[in-house]
Amino acid sequence: MISFIGAGPGAADLLTLRAVDRLGKADVVVWASSLVTPVVLDHCRPGVEVHDSAGMTLDEITAVFASHPGAAIARLHSGDPSVYGAISEQLAWCVEHERAFEIVPGVSSLAATAAAAGRELTTPGVAQSVVLTRLAHRTAASVPDRESVAAFARLGPTMALFLSAARPDALQSELSQVGSAYTPDTPALIAHRVSWPDERLVRTTVGRLADDLRALGATTTVLVLVGDALGTGGPPCASHVYAPHYAHAFRRATPRPAPGPTASAAPERGGGSSDPDAGRSRGDEGG
């Protein structure tokens, strides 16, 4: 079995229990030393065969797989392997060579950054979508035109920008194109090596983003978040899921107080009815 394991954003205690189990049982480990803390390898048993993929090509990695047909192999990727994990071609190799594999999810740097910043990325009344993307450059062929940073900026969601810190001016320019929903004052957050001991968080704005990225002096293991949900104020409205007048599959609505003599007595739409089925959302507990 080849286990493609998300090693999390950096901190060794942010691995899942399943990841720790697979590392403890592995005969062979292939890991990216440039992105994964070596402390993670402490979960491996003594004598495990270790390969550093930082300087390896795909063919060299799959050659390790091929040379250990009956081994338990742990392939360690940073963050969560489903996001910029470069596992698709490795999975294709497994399918072609009839090798059993599994994917063990990991804590994404996006989740770790939001936690470190103390922010919810989907704030009611502000942003209900999160876009994970990257600035096209040397690997521009991997980024469809319809998925450019400028195209997403026109929608104004919370945007998480991976692999983009090396081109600060281009990044700020893409976020500020004509038609962008972001303004120079739109909040932004720069996270470097989040959850590592030397973690750095820089709160900034779209208008100051390029200057602050340059001042940070780092171009790798940097995640940039942009959007109004990163602001320091409270949400303009509360989530419906815990509102007493909002019914859903697990809770009946509590009627709102009767309107006063000067207020309109017209019935309110939505979940304000005393009817337990009024406003009920099927399977939706989101805000």
Secondary structure as UniProt FT lines:
FT   STRAND          2..6
FT   HELIX           12..14
FT   HELIX           17..25
FT   STRAND          28..31
FT   TURN            33..35
FT   HELIX           38..43
FT   TURN            46..47
FT   STRAND          49..52
FT   HELIX           53..55
FT   HELIX           58..66
FT   TURN            69..70
FT   STRAND          73..77
FT   TURN            81..84
FT   HELIX           88..96
FT   TURN            97..98
FT   STRAND          101..104
FT   HELIX           109..117
FT   TURN            124..126
FT   STRAND          130..134
FT   TURN            138..139
FT   HELIX           140..142
FT   HELIX           145..147
FT   HELIX           149..153
FT   TURN            154..155
FT   STRAND          158..162
FT   TURN            165..166
FT   HELIX           168..175
FT   TURN            178..179
FT   TURN            184..185
FT   STRAND          187..192
FT   TURN            194..195
FT   TURN            197..198
FT   STRAND          200..205
FT   HELIX           206..208
FT   HELIX           209..216
FT   STRAND          222..226
FT   HELIX           228..230
FT   HELIX           240..242
FT   TURN            244..245
FT   TURN            249..250
FT   TURN            261..262
FT   TURN            271..272
FT   TURN            276..279
//
